[in-house]
Amino acid sequence: MRYQGLLAQAAGCAGEQVALPAGATLRELAEVLWARRPALAQAGAAQEGGVSMVRWAVNNRVAGMSTPLADGDEVLLFAGAAGG
């Protein structure tokens, strides 16, 4: 698990290992992280126009919350771009 930019500041670290049960999804990972790091939970809840301001990538590909995770996957949490 890696954090980028302001999310690394909110997490208090640039990355960490997270153990999850087999078949876990990004949603389950988010629940674990939000419980561990309340500042990340606040960032994850922040929205603009009904869209979360954080994004997830698994193995360098942007991923949705229902994405299944496998042992050894690299997950990145980063701030989504806003603007128009």
C-alpha positions as CSV (number, residue, x, y, z in Angstrom):
1,M,0.0,0.0,0.0
2,R,1.4,3.4,-1.0
3,Y,0.1,6.9,-0.4
4,Q,0.9,9.9,-2.7
5,G,1.1,13.6,-1.9
6,L,-1.3,15.0,0.7
7,L,-2.6,11.5,1.4
8,A,0.8,10.4,2.5
9,Q,0.8,13.4,4.9
10,A,-2.7,12.4,6.1
11,A,-1.6,8.8,6.6
12,G,1.6,9.8,8.4
13,C,3.7,7.6,6.1
14,A,4.4,6.9,2.5
15,G,3.3,3.3,2.6
16,E,2.6,0.2,4.6
17,Q,1.8,-3.5,4.4
18,V,-1.8,-4.5,4.8
19,A,-2.9,-8.1,5.3
20,L,-6.4,-9.0,3.9
21,P,-8.3,-12.2,3.6
22,A,-8.3,-14.0,0.2
23,G,-10.8,-12.5,-2.2
24,A,-10.8,-9.0,-0.6
25,T,-11.6,-6.0,-2.7
26,L,-10.5,-2.4,-2.7
27,R,-13.6,-1.5,-0.7
28,E,-12.5,-3.9,2.1
29,L,-9.0,-2.4,2.0
30,A,-10.5,1.1,2.3
31,E,-12.5,0.0,5.4
32,V,-9.3,-1.3,7.1
33,L,-7.4,1.9,6.2
34,W,-10.1,4.2,7.3
35,A,-10.3,2.4,10.7
36,R,-6.5,2.6,11.1
37,R,-6.1,6.2,9.9
38,P,-9.0,8.5,10.6
39,A,-7.4,11.4,8.6
40,L,-7.5,9.2,5.5
41,A,-11.1,8.4,6.2
42,Q,-11.8,12.2,6.1
43,A,-9.9,12.5,2.8
44,G,-11.7,9.5,1.4
45,A,-15.1,11.0,2.3
46,A,-14.3,14.4,0.8
47,Q,-16.3,14.9,-2.4
48,E,-16.8,17.5,-5.1
49,G,-20.0,17.2,-7.0
50,G,-20.7,13.8,-5.5
51,V,-17.4,12.3,-6.7
52,S,-14.8,11.2,-4.2
53,M,-11.6,13.2,-4.3
54,V,-9.3,10.2,-3.9
55,R,-8.5,7.6,-6.5
56,W,-7.1,4.1,-6.3
57,A,-4.7,2.2,-8.6
58,V,-3.8,-1.5,-8.5
59,N,-0.6,-2.5,-10.2
60,N,-0.4,1.0,-12.0
61,R,-4.0,0.8,-13.3
62,V,-6.8,3.1,-12.0
63,A,-9.3,0.8,-10.2
64,G,-12.8,0.9,-8.8
65,M,-13.9,-0.2,-5.3
66,S,-15.1,-3.6,-6.4
67,T,-11.7,-4.5,-7.8
68,P,-10.5,-7.8,-6.3
69,L,-7.0,-7.8,-4.8
70,A,-4.4,-10.6,-4.9
71,D,-1.3,-11.3,-2.8
72,G,1.5,-9.0,-4.0
73,D,-0.7,-6.4,-5.6
74,E,0.7,-2.9,-5.3
75,V,-2.1,-0.4,-4.4
76,L,-1.7,3.4,-4.6
77,L,-4.0,5.9,-3.1
78,F,-3.8,9.3,-4.7
79,A,-5.7,12.6,-5.0
80,G,-8.0,12.8,-8.0
81,A,-7.7,15.9,-10.2
82,A,-10.4,18.5,-10.1
83,G,-11.2,21.3,-12.4
84,G,-13.0,21.9,-15.7
